[in-house]
Amino acid sequence: MSFDLGFHIHRLLRAEPFFASFSRRVEKVPDKTIPTAAMSYDKDIKRFCFLYNPDFFESLSDIHKVGVIKHEFYHLIFKHLTDRIPFDPVKQAELLKMWNIAADLAINTHIQKELPKMACVPGRKPFKDYLPGCTTEAYFEVLKKDKQNQQGPYAPNNKGVPQEPQTLDDHSAWGAEDQDSGGLDSKFAEEELADITKDAVKTAEERSSGWGSVPRSVQQTIKKSISKTISPEAVLRYFIKTSTKSNKKTTIKRVNKRYPFIHPGKRSDRVANIAISIDQSGSVSDKMLQVFFSFLNKFASIATFTVVPFDDTVCEEKVYVWRKGEKKEWTRVRYGGTNFNAPTNWVNKRNFDGHIVITDMQAPKPVASKCQRLWITDTYNKKYSYFNTSEKILAIDI
């Protein structure tokens, strides 16, 4: 029987409430294509995923199992998957290797006694001259100098061949995409990480020794990081960007990069066809509707969209296009019950690229959406939603 990390995770983290809270919000996925473990972000399910090789984990002692688990979660805590890398990772692959090693060193300085020998640890060969407690950026600068001078972890072996240190885990998903187009630096990933971290901090603060082995200096860094909020507008911009279809047209006004002055270039007209369904059921108060429409007035500065009012059915005679730049007053057209299948089926039958549902979340889970779907509600109803979903839920202040 293959090793099942999920079966052991509670026992392994029973003395680590902070990390255990992280674990509950991260998918654990066995994957024998990677040699050890990896942390990634799955855009389809909008969740962080802890990938692990069952054979590798089964070979570890319990102490080393916990150490590797902590190592992966620290990649999230230190925002190694969501913060922007300070260079182009596609064009500068060698720098990316060093950045990955630096990230491991910044983590492993806090958990060095819990890691197998293969881990990059400050003070341990071949990093015996590296000071503990430094940041990823600081280790990165030292690594660049050592690489240039072929010393430290890059010193030649007995045969005169320069060495190339390796990371404990797989970082191949990092920087693999154009960061300007979203990649792992997406606003969805950032907000999901913020939610996970806030929950973990709350768990740690509510329990005696809830922080477990997390050093006090790291605790302060974590608390500071969650004080920064991500604007709903930024998340909406990213949603539009990832829902947008590109309509390419030839034009002689643009130079073709591959065949200049031989063939015409192409111009991309990017248009997002977004439906926004507004819950007007009786459980949604007038105050909530006012806030929703105020939010939509901000949204209208970004894009044109189709408004779909609904309660237990879609109010088709009141469906309209809200054009970019327009300002509108809030209106109520229904007071009935709530059925999320109604707007979902209405949108599914039409050619929309994205579907946003603005609601109090107080109805059963609907059928699947054929296009990307985002839920917008207030903070209270996000926490006490009637149903669970892997789709993104964005909370705004009411």
C-alpha positions in Angstrom: 0.0 0.0 0.0 1.4 3.4 -1.0 2.2 5.9 1.7 -0.7 8.3 2.3 0.5 11.6 3.8 -3.1 12.6 4.7 -3.4 9.7 7.0 -0.3 10.6 8.9 -0.6 14.4 8.8 -2.6 14.9 12.0 -0.2 12.7 14.1 2.8 14.4 12.6 1.6 18.0 13.3 -0.2 17.5 16.6 2.4 19.7 18.3 2.3 22.3 15.6 -1.2 24.0 15.5 0.0 26.8 13.2 1.3 24.4 10.6 -1.7 22.1 11.1 -4.0 25.0 10.2 -2.0 25.5 7.0 -2.3 21.8 6.2 -6.1 21.9 6.4 -6.2 24.5 3.6 -3.7 22.9 1.3 -4.4 19.9 -1.1 -2.1 16.9 -0.5 -1.4 15.3 -3.9 0.8 12.1 -4.2 3.0 12.4 -7.3 5.8 9.9 -8.2 7.0 12.1 -11.1 8.8 14.4 -8.6 11.7 13.0 -6.6 10.8 14.4 -3.2 8.2 17.1 -2.7 6.9 20.4 -4.1 4.5 23.3 -3.4 2.5 24.7 -6.3 -0.7 26.7 -7.0 -3.5 25.0 -9.1 -5.3 27.7 -11.1 -8.1 25.4 -11.9 -9.2 24.8 -8.4 -7.8 28.0 -6.9 -5.9 26.0 -4.3 -2.3 25.6 -3.1 -1.1 22.0 -3.6 1.5 20.1 -1.6 2.9 17.5 -4.1 4.8 14.6 -2.5 6.5 11.4 -3.6 5.0 8.7 -1.4 8.2 6.5 -1.7 10.4 9.4 -0.6 8.2 10.2 2.4 8.0 6.6 3.5 11.8 6.4 3.6 12.0 9.3 6.1 12.0 9.2 9.9 9.0 11.0 11.5 11.3 13.9 12.5 12.4 14.4 8.8 8.8 14.0 7.6 7.7 16.9 9.8 10.8 18.9 8.7 10.0 18.5 5.0 6.3 19.3 5.6 7.3 22.5 7.4 9.8 23.3 4.7 7.0 23.2 2.1 4.6 25.3 4.2 7.4 27.9 4.8 7.6 28.4 1.1 4.0 29.7 1.4 4.7 31.6 4.6 7.7 33.4 3.1 5.6 34.0 -0.1 8.1 32.3 -2.4 5.3 31.3 -4.7 3.4 34.6 -4.8 6.1 37.3 -4.5 7.6 38.6 -7.7 11.1 37.2 -8.5 13.6 40.2 -9.0 14.7 39.1 -12.5 13.2 37.4 -15.5 13.2 33.7 -14.5 12.7 32.5 -18.1 15.7 34.4 -19.5 18.0 33.9 -16.5 17.7 30.2 -15.7 21.0 30.2 -13.8 19.9 33.0 -11.5 16.7 31.1 -10.9 18.6 28.0 -9.7 20.5 30.2 -7.2 17.3 32.0 -6.1 15.7 28.6 -5.4 18.7 27.6 -3.2 18.6 30.9 -1.4 14.9 30.4 -0.7 15.7 27.0 0.8 18.5 28.4 2.9 16.3 31.1 4.3 13.8 28.5 5.4 16.1 25.7 6.6 18.0 28.0 8.9 14.8 27.8 11.2 14.4 24.0 11.0 17.9 22.6 10.4 17.7 19.9 13.0 14.6 18.4 11.4 15.9 18.0 7.9 17.6 15.1 6.0 21.2 15.5 4.9 20.3 16.4 1.4 18.8 19.7 2.5 20.6 23.1 1.9 21.3 24.3 5.5 23.4 27.3 6.6 26.4 26.0 8.7 26.2 22.6 7.1 28.4 21.4 4.3 28.7 22.7 1.6 27.2 25.9 3.2 29.3 25.7 6.4 30.5 29.3 6.1 27.0 30.7 5.6 25.6 32.6 8.5 22.2 31.5 9.9 19.1 33.7 10.0 19.5 35.6 6.7 16.9 36.4 4.1 16.5 34.9 0.7 17.9 38.1 -0.9 21.0 38.0 1.4 21.7 34.3 0.6 21.2 35.0 -3.1 23.9 37.7 -3.1 26.4 35.4 -1.3 25.6 32.5 -3.7 26.2 34.8 -6.8 29.7 35.7 -5.4 30.5 32.1 -4.6 29.4 31.0 -8.1 31.6 33.6 -9.7 34.6 32.7 -7.6 33.9 28.9 -7.7 34.0 28.6 -4.0 31.8 27.4 -1.1 29.0 25.2 -2.6 30.4 25.8 -6.1 34.0 24.8 -5.3 35.4 22.1 -7.8 35.4 18.5 -6.7 38.5 16.2 -6.6 38.3 16.0 -10.4 38.3 19.8 -10.8 34.7 19.9 -11.8 32.7 22.9 -10.3 29.8 21.6 -8.1 26.1 22.6 -8.5 24.2 22.4 -5.2 20.6 21.1 -5.5 17.5 22.0 -3.6 15.7 19.5 -1.3 12.4 19.9 -3.2 11.1 20.6 -6.7 10.8 24.3 -7.6 10.1 23.8 -11.3 6.7 25.5 -11.1 8.3 28.7 -9.9 8.8 31.4 -12.4 7.8 29.1 -15.3 5.3 31.5 -16.6 5.4 35.2 -17.6 4.7 36.9 -14.4 3.1 39.9 -16.1 0.3 37.6 -17.3 -0.4 36.4 -13.8 1.5 33.1 -13.3 2.0 32.2 -9.7 1.9 35.9 -8.8 -1.9 36.0 -9.5 -4.1 38.0 -7.2 -6.2 34.9 -6.6 -3.1 33.1 -5.2 -2.2 36.1 -3.1 -5.6 36.4 -1.5 -5.9 32.7 -0.9 -2.5 32.7 0.8 -3.6 35.7 2.9 -6.8 33.9 4.0 -4.8 30.7 4.9 -2.2 32.7 6.9 -4.9 34.7 8.8 -6.6 31.5 9.8 -3.3 30.0 10.9 -2.4 33.0 13.0 -5.8 33.0 14.6 -5.4 29.3 15.5 -1.9 29.9 16.9 -3.0 33.0 19.0 -6.0 31.2 20.5 -4.0 28.2 21.8 -1.3 27.8 24.4 1.9 27.1 22.5 -0.1 27.4 19.3 2.9 28.7 17.4 4.8 25.5 18.0 8.3 25.7 16.7 7.9 28.9 14.7 10.6 31.4 16.0 9.3 34.7 17.5 11.1 36.7 14.8 9.2 34.7 12.1 5.9 35.1 14.0 6.3 38.9 13.8 7.1 38.8 10.1 4.0 36.7 9.5 1.7 39.0 11.6 3.1 42.0 9.6 2.4 40.3 6.3 -1.3 39.7 7.0 -1.9 43.3 7.9 -1.6 44.2 4.2 -4.8 43.7 2.3 -5.4 43.0 -1.4 -7.9 45.4 -3.0 -11.1 43.7 -4.5 -10.5 45.8 -7.6 -7.1 44.1 -8.1 -8.7 40.7 -7.8 -11.4 41.7 -10.3 -8.8 43.0 -12.8 -7.1 39.6 -12.6 -10.4 37.8 -13.1 -11.1 39.9 -16.2 -7.6 39.3 -17.5 -7.9 35.5 -17.2 -11.4 35.5 -18.7 -10.5 37.6 -21.7 -10.6 36.2 -25.2 -8.2 37.7 -27.7 -9.5 38.7 -31.2 -6.5 39.0 -33.5 -6.8 41.1 -36.7 -4.2 41.8 -39.4 -3.1 45.4 -39.8 -0.5 47.1 -42.0 -0.1 49.6 -39.2 1.8 47.1 -37.1 5.1 45.6 -38.1 5.2 41.8 -38.3 8.1 40.8 -35.9 9.0 37.6 -37.7 8.6 38.9 -41.3 9.0 42.7 -41.1 7.6 44.6 -44.1 6.7 41.3 -45.9 3.5 40.3 -44.1 1.2 42.6 -42.1 1.3 42.5 -38.3 -1.5 41.5 -36.0 -3.4 43.6 -33.5 -5.1 42.0 -30.5 -8.4 43.4 -29.4 -9.0 42.0 -26.0 -12.7 42.0 -24.9 -13.9 40.4 -21.7 -17.5 39.2 -22.0 -18.5 39.1 -18.3 -21.9 38.3 -16.8 -22.6 39.6 -13.3 -25.5 38.0 -11.5 -27.0 40.1 -8.6 -28.9 38.2 -5.9 -32.1 40.2 -5.2 -33.7 37.6 -3.0 -35.4 38.5 0.3 -32.4 37.5 2.4 -30.2 40.2 0.7 -31.0 43.5 2.5 -31.4 46.9 0.9 -28.1 48.0 2.5 -26.3 45.0 1.1 -27.7 45.8 -2.4 -26.6 49.4 -2.1 -23.0 48.3 -1.3 -23.1 45.8 -4.1 -24.1 48.5 -6.6 -21.5 50.9 -5.2 -18.9 48.2 -5.8 -20.2 47.6 -9.4 -19.8 51.3 -10.1 -16.1 50.8 -9.3 -16.1 47.7 -11.5 -17.6 49.7 -14.4 -14.4 51.8 -14.5 -12.6 48.6 -15.6 -15.0 46.9 -18.0 -18.4 46.6 -19.7 -20.5 43.7 -18.3 -24.0 42.2 -18.5 -26.1 42.5 -15.3 -28.3 39.5 -14.5 -30.8 40.1 -11.6 -32.2 37.0 -10.0 -33.8 35.4 -7.0 -35.2 31.9 -7.6 -35.4 32.7 -11.3 -33.6 35.2 -13.6 -35.5 38.4 -14.1 -34.9 38.4 -17.9 -36.8 41.6 -18.6 -34.4 43.5 -16.3 -31.2 42.1 -17.8 -29.0 44.9 -19.2 -25.5 45.8 -20.3 -23.7 48.1 -18.0 -21.2 49.9 -20.2 -17.7 50.9 -19.1 -17.6 54.3 -17.4 -21.3 54.5 -16.7 -22.7 55.3 -13.2 -25.9 53.7 -12.0 -28.2 53.8 -8.9 -29.0 50.7 -7.0 -32.3 49.0 -7.8 -34.3 46.1 -6.4 -36.5 44.1 -8.8 -37.1 40.9 -6.8 -37.8 39.6 -3.2 -38.2 35.8 -3.6 -36.0 32.9 -2.5 -32.6 32.1 -3.9 -31.6 29.5 -6.6 -28.1 29.8 -7.9 -28.9 27.3 -10.7 -31.1 30.0 -12.3 -28.3 32.5 -13.2 -25.8 29.7 -13.8 -28.0 28.0 -16.4 -28.8 31.3 -18.0 -25.1 32.2 -18.4 -24.2 28.6 -19.5 -26.6 28.9 -22.4 -24.8 32.1 -23.7 -21.3 32.9 -24.8 -19.8 34.4 -21.7 -16.1 34.3 -20.7 -16.6 34.8 -17.0 -19.4 34.8 -14.5 -19.5 36.8 -11.2 -22.2 36.1 -8.7 -22.9 38.8 -6.1 -24.8 37.3 -3.2 -25.1 36.5 0.5 -24.2 32.8 -0.3 -27.3 31.5 1.5 -28.6 28.8 -0.9 -27.5 25.3 -2.0 -24.5 24.8 -4.3 -25.4 25.3 -8.0 -24.6 23.3 -11.0 -21.1 23.7 -12.6 -20.3 26.8 -14.6 -19.1 26.5 -18.2 -16.9 29.6 -17.8 -14.8 30.8 -14.9 -17.0 31.8 -11.9 -16.2 34.2 -9.0 -18.4 34.8 -6.0 -18.6 38.1 -4.2 -20.2 38.5 -0.8 -19.5 40.2 2.5 -17.0 39.0 5.2 -19.6 37.4 7.4 -21.3 35.4 4.7 -18.0 34.3 3.2 -17.2 32.7 6.6 -20.7 31.2 7.0 -21.5 30.3 3.4 -24.3 27.8 2.9 -22.1 25.6 0.8 -18.4 24.8 0.2 -16.7 25.5 -3.1 -13.3 25.4 -4.6 -14.2 28.5 -6.7 -12.9 31.9 -5.5 -15.0 33.8 -3.0 -14.2 37.5 -2.7 -15.3 39.3 0.4 -16.1 43.1 0.5 -16.9 45.2 3.5 -20.6 46.0 4.2 
